[in-house]
Amino acid sequence: MTAVFAYHRLQFACLALLMILFGAMAPARGADTIAVVIDQATISKLPERVTTIVIGNPMIADVTVQTGGLIVVTGKAYGTTNMIALDRAGAVLAERTLEVSGPRDKVVIVYRGAERESYSCTPNCERRITLGDASGYFSEAMGLAAAYSSRAKAP
């Protein structure tokens, strides 16, 4: 009975050691992911030698390289894509996953049949331009935003 117990104990120790070794070799989950909210930007750091950025789907996120290895990631549409950073010789310096999620502020969605409208309620509810809104609502909100923008630029 003692030999069987010792054998099972040895098997358990070997299994635990394998799990520790393979766990240490696996990349940390989320360590290579940059999360950004749609219509917002975040800053991240890459190696300073980066000269080229490749985005898997530029419809989801946009990346701008700044001096010193800083990048600005802007969320353009919901979803996940990837980013590859290259040096001047074309060697891969970094690979990241870019996750673009919905707004985190207090958003109210109003459905009128199949038509959707979004409002940002912080603290008062105002129109919010969000992907997926009804085309008429989206166009009207975009027109208002353009009108406000042009007034702000006028002397």
N, C-alpha and C positions, 0 to 999 in steps of 0.2 A: 504494500500500500504506500509506503514511503517513497519507493522508486517511482511509482505512477505520479504521486504528488510532485516530486522533484522534476519529473519530465514535463508536466503541465506548467509548472512554475517557470521552467526554462523556455517553453514555447511562448508563454505570456510575456516574458522579458524580451525575447527576440522580436515579437510582434510590436511591443511598445517601442523598442529601439528603432525598428523600421518606420513606424509612424512618425517618430520624432525626426528622423533623418529626412524622410520625404516631405514632411511638413516644413522643415527648415529650408529645403530647396525650392519649394513652391513660392511664386511671387506673392507678395501681400496683396490681397484683394482690395481694389479701389485705390491702390497707391499710384497707379498709372492712369487714373481717371480724373479728368477735369470736368467738374460740374458747373454749369452756368444756366441762368434763367433766361427764357426767351426775351428778346428786346433789352437785355442787359449785358454787361461786360464784366470780366474778371481778369485778374493779372496772374501769370504763372511764370516760373523761372525755368529756363533751359540752359544748356551749356553755351558759353559765350561764342563759340565758333560757328554757331548756326548761321547759314547763309540762305537756305531754301527751306520753305515749309510746304508740304503737300497735304491737302485736305481731301479725305475720301469723298465727301459729299459737301461741296461748298454751299449748297442750299440750306444745310442745317446749321453750320457754324462758319464764322470767318475768323482768321487769325492774322494779326499784324505783329511783325517782329520789331522790337525796340532795341536800343543799344544796351549792352551789358547782358544779353541773353534773356531779357524780359519779353514776354509775349502778351498781347491783349486778345482774349478770346471773347467774341460776341456771339450770343445765341440768336439765330435767325429763324429757326423753325424747330418744332418738336422732333426729337429723335436722338439717335446715337450715330456717330461717325468716328473716323480715326484721323490722327494727325501724325505725320512722319517728318522729323527734323533732320536735314542733311547738312554736311559741311561743304566747303568749296569743291572738294574732290568727289563728292557724291556719296560719301560714307554715311551710314545711318548713325546719328548721335542719340536720338530719342524717338520713342513711339508712345503715343498717348491715345486714350479713348476720350472723346468729347461727348458728354451727355447734356442735352438741352431739355430742360423741363419747363413746365408751366409756371405762371406767376405765383409767388408766395404771399402776395398781399391779399387783402380781402376782396375777392372777385365774386361778383354775382352774375350768374348766367340766366338769361331770360329766354325761354323758348316760346315762340308764337307759331304754333304748328310745327313745321319743319325748319322755320327760320330761327337763327340763334343771334342773340345780342349779348355783349359782355360789358359789364360796368365795374369800375374800380371804386370801391367804397372805403376810402381812407381819408377823412372821416365821412365826407359826403359822396354819394354815388355819382360818378361822372362816366361818360362814354369811354370805353377802352377799345383800342383797335387790336383784335386778337385773331390769329389764324383760325379759320373755321366759322367765323361769323357770317351771317347772310350777306350776299354781295352788295345789296342796296345799302344796308347798314354800314358795311365796311367802307364803301365808296363815299358815303355821306360823312362818316367820321374822318376819313382821310382828307376830304375836301376842307372840313373845318380845321383840321390840324395844319394844312397847308396855308389856309387863310391867316391863322394865328401866327404862323411862322413868318409869313411875308410882312405882317404888321410889325412884328418885333424887329425886323431888319430895316424897315423904313425909317428915314431920319426924322 
